[in-house]
Amino acid sequence: MALNYIWIFLILAAVLVGLVEWIFAGQSNVMTEILNSTFASAKTGFEISIGLTGVLSLWMGIMKIGERAGVINQLSRAVSPFFTRIFPELGKGHPAYGPMLMNLSATMLGIDNAATPLGLQAMQEMQKTNTDKNTASNAMIMFLVLVTSGLTLVPVSIMTYRAQLGAANPADVFLPILLSTYFAAMAGLLSVALIQHIRLWDKVILGTLGGMTVMVGLVIWAAMRLPEETVSMWSGILAAVMLLGVICWFIIAGMVRRENVYDAFIEGAKDGFKTAIGIIPYLVAMLVAIGMFRASGAMNWVVDGIAWCFAAIGLNTDFVPALPTALMRPLSGSGARGLMVDAMMQYGADSFVGRLVSIVQGSTDTTFYILAVYFGAVNIKNTRYAVLCGLIADVAGMVAAILLGYLFFH
């Protein structure tokens, strides 16, 4: 239901703001721009969905091999002690645990192309045991909020953009990005846990979160002592080794069990194709609303309003030029990326704004895109409080990004 209201709000707000801009500000072409944005966004949504077809077919084919070979069950049992506590309704050894673990691991390594199909596989497994097929289960909400927080250990793509735009040290934003996305993940986890009455003081949960904190600390320690080129190189190598290792592991395990791995791959790939086609309406609907909201100038209204409020109480407003990227981040990944690049080109990659937009871009993931794609893949209509908790994670990440930007670079 939340996505329904947000979709309606974005469209009606866009039209209303467009009318105001046209009548009172003399922007005669604004209504045409809003209309054109609907066609452009619909085309983009379709192209993204079709672009996912190959990747979904590949990885859902690989996952089917892993399922036939028993590897997914092994992964499920390995993570069961922790996952049964944050996903209590799924129980021990649920088939969704394996794809969940691999999705979150791929996200942490910045491998978005692999993370999405693995996440969709997890959603389909959870939907099989969901008692209400039209309503998001507690487990689905917890999983998606963790996904939308976008915990990433090494933001390779952002460092690459900074290098291309002339940053003296492209990796100088690494530590604040890692910290801000970690805060976003913890905020998302805590918000869902409180609503679902999950006992966070359980020793397994505390131990796992403590271990994650130590791992993040080790990554920070290593990254602060290595040149940025070395960090980027080893991040890419680790990602490649992980993906190729998973593929070989699944195929070899299938061969050992005398499974027909080729037939298994084809079966999974067909499911991937069907999934990609099924998410087109959901993605087009959300991107059209976002495109209209942006084209109308409503985003600028929000940014100007926030700037006025901070200036009115005498607070520093140097962060305001980074707000468009922050506000666009939950709505559109490509839109936020474009705004980040534009800000770095305008102010300089090594300026306060240039660094801040990089931190904001890496602080969280594209909430509405993820919810539209993942829920659309399993035909969930009632998303319950998923949007609320996802936005809590987003706000926590953005606030942390701004504060860390001031702490490190202002």
C-alpha positions in Angstrom: 0.0 0.0 0.0 2.9 2.4 0.8 4.2 2.2 -2.8 0.7 3.0 -4.0 0.5 6.2 -2.0 4.0 7.2 -2.9 3.4 6.6 -6.6 0.2 8.7 -6.5 1.9 11.5 -4.5 4.9 11.7 -6.9 2.6 12.0 -10.0 0.2 14.5 -8.5 2.9 16.6 -6.9 4.7 16.7 -10.2 1.6 18.0 -12.1 0.8 20.5 -9.4 4.3 21.9 -9.2 4.4 22.0 -13.0 1.2 24.0 -13.1 2.6 26.5 -10.5 5.9 26.8 -12.5 3.9 27.4 -15.7 1.4 29.9 -14.4 3.4 31.9 -11.8 7.1 31.4 -12.9 6.5 31.6 -16.7 8.0 28.2 -17.4 6.0 27.6 -20.5 7.7 24.4 -21.5 7.5 22.7 -18.1 4.4 20.7 -18.8 6.0 19.5 -22.1 9.1 18.4 -20.1 6.9 16.5 -17.6 5.1 14.7 -20.5 8.4 13.9 -22.3 9.8 12.5 -19.0 7.0 9.9 -18.9 8.0 8.5 -22.3 11.7 8.6 -21.5 11.3 7.0 -18.1 9.0 4.3 -19.6 11.7 3.5 -22.2 14.4 3.4 -19.5 12.3 1.1 -17.3 11.8 -1.3 -20.2 15.5 -1.2 -21.2 16.6 -1.9 -17.6 14.3 -4.8 -17.4 15.5 -6.2 -20.7 19.1 -5.6 -19.7 18.5 -7.7 -16.6 17.3 -10.6 -18.7 20.7 -11.9 -19.5 22.1 -11.5 -16.0 19.0 -13.0 -14.4 19.1 -16.0 -16.8 22.8 -16.6 -16.1 22.7 -16.4 -12.3 19.4 -18.1 -11.8 20.7 -20.9 -14.1 23.8 -21.1 -11.8 21.6 -21.1 -8.7 19.6 -24.0 -10.1 22.8 -26.0 -10.6 23.7 -25.2 -6.9 20.2 -26.2 -5.8 20.4 -29.6 -7.6 23.9 -30.1 -6.3 22.9 -29.5 -2.7 25.2 -26.5 -2.3 22.3 -24.1 -1.5 21.2 -26.4 1.3 24.7 -26.4 2.7 24.8 -22.6 2.7 21.4 -22.5 4.3 22.5 -24.7 7.1 25.8 -22.7 7.6 24.0 -19.3 8.1 20.9 -20.9 9.8 21.9 -20.0 13.4 22.0 -16.2 12.6 19.3 -16.1 10.0 16.7 -18.1 12.1 17.0 -15.3 14.6 16.5 -12.3 12.3 14.1 -14.3 10.0 12.3 -16.4 12.7 9.2 -17.2 10.5 11.4 -19.1 8.0 12.8 -21.6 10.4 16.0 -23.6 10.1 17.6 -24.4 6.7 15.1 -22.5 4.6 16.1 -22.6 0.9 16.1 -18.8 0.8 19.1 -18.5 3.1 21.6 -19.5 0.5 20.6 -16.9 -2.1 20.3 -14.3 0.7 23.8 -14.9 1.9 25.2 -14.7 -1.6 23.2 -11.6 -2.4 24.4 -9.7 0.6 28.0 -10.9 0.0 27.8 -9.7 -3.6 26.4 -6.3 -2.5 29.2 -5.9 0.0 31.7 -6.4 -2.8 29.9 -4.0 -5.1 28.8 -6.7 -7.6 25.4 -5.3 -8.3 24.8 -7.4 -11.5 25.2 -10.6 -9.5 23.4 -9.4 -6.4 20.1 -8.7 -8.1 19.3 -12.1 -9.5 20.5 -13.8 -6.3 18.1 -11.5 -4.3 15.2 -12.3 -6.6 15.9 -16.0 -6.2 15.7 -15.5 -2.4 12.4 -13.6 -2.8 10.9 -16.4 -4.8 12.0 -19.0 -2.2 10.4 -16.9 0.5 7.2 -16.5 -1.5 6.8 -20.3 -1.7 6.2 -20.4 2.1 4.5 -17.0 2.4 0.9 -17.6 3.7 -0.5 -14.5 2.0 0.8 -14.3 -1.5 -0.2 -10.7 -2.0 1.4 -9.4 1.2 5.0 -9.0 2.1 6.1 -11.4 4.9 8.2 -10.3 7.9 11.2 -12.1 6.4 10.8 -10.3 3.0 10.8 -6.9 4.7 13.9 -7.6 6.8 15.8 -8.9 3.8 14.8 -6.0 1.5 15.7 -3.4 4.1 19.1 -5.0 4.5 19.5 -4.9 0.7 18.4 -1.2 0.4 20.9 -0.2 3.0 23.5 -1.2 0.4 26.4 -2.1 2.8 29.5 -2.0 0.6 33.0 -2.7 1.7 34.8 -1.1 -1.2 32.9 1.5 -3.4 35.0 0.8 -6.6 32.6 2.6 -9.0 32.5 5.8 -7.0 36.3 5.8 -6.8 36.5 5.2 -10.5 34.3 8.2 -11.2 36.4 10.4 -8.9 39.6 9.3 -10.7 38.1 10.1 -14.1 37.1 13.6 -12.9 40.6 14.4 -11.7 40.5 13.7 -7.9 44.0 13.8 -6.5 43.2 10.8 -4.2 40.0 9.0 -5.5 40.0 6.8 -2.4 39.9 9.6 0.2 36.1 9.1 0.5 36.5 5.3 1.2 36.3 5.5 5.0 33.3 7.9 5.3 31.4 5.9 2.7 32.0 2.6 4.6 31.0 4.2 7.9 27.9 5.9 6.5 26.6 2.7 4.7 27.3 0.7 7.9 25.2 3.1 9.9 22.4 2.8 7.3 22.5 -1.0 7.5 22.4 -1.0 11.3 19.5 1.6 11.3 17.5 -0.5 8.9 18.2 -3.7 10.8 17.2 -2.1 14.2 14.0 -0.5 12.8 12.7 -3.8 11.4 13.8 -5.7 14.5 11.9 -3.3 16.8 8.7 -3.6 14.7 9.0 -7.4 14.5 10.0 -7.8 18.2 13.2 -9.6 17.4 15.5 -10.1 20.4 18.6 -8.2 19.4 20.4 -9.1 22.7 20.6 -12.7 21.6 24.2 -13.9 21.8 24.2 -15.2 18.2 22.9 -11.9 16.9 25.4 -9.9 19.0 28.2 -12.2 18.0 27.5 -11.9 14.3 27.0 -8.1 14.4 30.2 -7.8 16.4 32.0 -10.0 13.9 30.8 -7.8 11.1 32.0 -4.7 13.0 35.4 -6.2 13.4 35.5 -7.1 9.7 34.6 -3.5 8.7 37.3 -2.3 11.1 39.9 -4.6 9.4 38.9 -3.3 6.0 39.2 0.3 7.2 42.6 -0.6 8.7 43.9 -2.2 5.5 42.5 0.5 3.2 44.1 3.3 5.2 47.5 1.7 4.8 47.4 0.8 1.1 47.5 3.0 -2.0 44.1 3.6 -3.6 45.3 1.8 -6.7 46.0 -1.3 -4.6 42.7 -1.1 -2.9 40.8 -0.9 -6.2 42.9 -3.7 -7.8 42.4 -6.1 -4.9 38.7 -5.3 -4.7 38.3 -6.2 -8.4 40.3 -9.4 -8.0 38.3 -10.5 -4.9 35.0 -9.9 -6.8 36.2 -11.9 -9.8 37.5 -14.7 -7.7 34.3 -14.9 -5.7 32.1 -15.0 -8.8 34.2 -17.5 -10.7 34.7 -19.6 -7.6 30.9 -19.8 -7.1 30.4 -20.9 -10.7 33.1 -23.6 -10.5 32.0 -24.8 -7.1 28.4 -25.3 -8.2 29.3 -27.0 -11.4 31.9 -29.4 -9.8 29.4 -30.2 -7.0 26.8 -31.0 -9.6 29.2 -33.3 -11.4 30.1 -35.1 -8.2 26.4 -35.8 -7.6 26.0 -36.9 -11.2 23.5 -34.1 -12.1 22.9 -32.9 -15.6 24.3 -29.5 -15.0 23.5 -28.2 -18.4 19.8 -29.1 -18.1 19.7 -27.6 -14.7 21.2 -24.4 -16.0 18.7 -24.2 -18.8 15.8 -24.7 -16.4 17.0 -21.9 -14.1 17.7 -19.6 -17.0 14.2 -20.0 -18.2 12.9 -18.9 -14.8 15.3 -15.9 -15.0 13.8 -14.8 -18.3 10.3 -15.0 -17.0 11.2 -13.0 -13.9 12.8 -10.2 -16.0 9.7 -9.9 -18.1 7.5 -9.9 -15.0 9.1 -6.9 -13.4 8.7 -4.6 -16.4 5.3 -3.1 -15.3 6.4 -2.4 -11.7 9.7 -0.8 -12.8 8.1 1.3 -15.5 5.4 2.6 -13.1 7.9 3.7 -10.5 10.4 5.3 -12.9 7.7 7.2 -14.7 6.5 8.8 -11.4 10.1 9.6 -10.4 10.9 11.1 -13.8 7.8 13.3 -13.6 8.7 14.5 -10.1 12.2 15.4 -11.2 11.2 17.1 -14.5 8.5 19.3 -12.8 11.1 21.0 -10.6 9.6 19.6 -7.4 13.0 18.2 -6.4 14.4 21.8 -6.5 11.5 23.0 -4.3 12.4 20.4 -1.7 16.1 21.3 -1.8 15.5 25.1 -1.6 13.1 24.6 1.3 15.7 22.6 3.3 18.3 25.2 2.5 16.0 28.0 3.7 15.3 26.2 7.0 18.9 25.6 7.8 19.9 29.2 6.9 17.0 30.5 9.0 18.4 28.9 12.2 21.9 30.0 11.4 23.4 26.6 10.5 26.0 26.0 7.8 24.5 25.4 4.4 27.6 24.2 2.5 26.1 20.8 2.2 23.0 22.0 0.2 24.5 21.4 -3.3 24.8 17.8 -2.4 21.1 17.5 -1.4 19.8 16.7 -4.9 22.1 13.6 -5.0 20.9 12.6 -1.5 17.2 13.1 -2.3 17.5 11.3 -5.7 19.5 8.3 -4.3 16.4 6.4 -2.9 14.5 7.1 -6.1 16.9 6.5 -9.0 20.4 5.1 -9.0 21.2 6.5 -12.5 19.7 9.8 -11.6 21.7 10.1 -8.4 24.8 9.1 -10.3 24.3 11.8 -12.9 23.8 14.4 -10.2 26.9 13.2 -8.4 29.0 13.6 -11.6 27.4 16.9 -12.4 28.3 18.3 -8.9 31.9 17.1 -9.1 32.2 18.7 -12.6 30.7 21.9 -11.3 32.5 22.2 -7.9 35.5 20.0 -8.5 36.1 16.4 -7.4 38.3 17.5 -4.5 36.0 20.2 -3.3 33.9 19.7 -0.2 30.7 19.3 -2.3 32.6 16.9 -4.7 33.6 14.7 -1.8 30.3 15.0 -0.1 28.2 13.9 -3.1 30.5 10.8 -3.4 29.9 9.9 0.2 26.1 10.4 -0.2 26.1 8.3 -3.3 27.7 5.4 -1.5 25.8 5.7 1.8 22.8 3.7 0.8 21.1 2.0 -2.2 18.1 2.8 -4.4 15.2 2.0 -2.2 12.2 2.4 -4.5 13.9 0.7 -7.4 14.8 -2.3 -5.2 11.3 -2.5 -3.7 9.6 -2.2 -7.1 11.9 -4.9 -8.7 12.0 -7.4 -5.8 8.3 -7.2 -4.8 7.3 -7.1 -8.5 9.2 -10.3 -9.1 6.9 -12.2 -6.7 3.7 -10.1 -7.3 3.5 -8.6 -3.8 0.9 -5.8 -3.6 0.9 -5.0 0.1 4.4 -4.0 1.1 3.4 -3.1 4.7 6.2 -1.1 6.5 9.0 -2.0 4.0 9.1 1.5 2.6 9.2 3.1 6.0 12.1 1.0 7.3 13.9 1.4 4.0 13.6 5.2 4.2 14.8 5.0 7.9 18.0 3.3 6.6 18.3 5.9 3.8 17.9 8.9 6.2 20.4 7.4 8.6 22.9 6.9 5.8 22.4 10.4 4.4 22.7 12.1 7.8 25.8 10.1 8.6 27.2 10.9 5.2 26.7 14.7 5.7 28.1 14.6 9.2 31.1 12.5 8.2 31.7 14.8 5.2 32.0 17.8 7.6 34.1 15.7 10.0 36.6 14.6 7.4 36.7 17.3 4.8 35.2 20.6 6.0 
